Amino acid sequence: MAIIVNLDVMLACRKMRAKTLAEHVGITEQNISLLRSGKVKGVRFETLEKICEALDCQPGDLLEYQPEETG
């Protein structure tokens, strides 16, 4: 996948547990887990905004683009 989710990194930097983030954002721990693993097809801007607010970060801190290798 070309989009890498760095949510684990931000959680570690902020010393926050996924459960605490889920409570702040208002989504389930299961959805946080799916997002952390990159197994989601999309994320609502509203959810992304709440995650950034809770972690005091920018969307670019959470999402990274890496082109897939061809060949």
C-alpha angles and dihedrals in degrees: 000000000000096000115072119198112216096186092124090056093051093046090053093046091051093041089232127144122229090241091058092047091050090053092049093047096041098235132112125272087240090060090049088051092051091049092048091052093048092239095131126099094210147348129221116245088231090058092044089051092052092048091051090048093050093046095037092232143116126257088249089061089061103037129050131181119221116173114234115246115247126204 
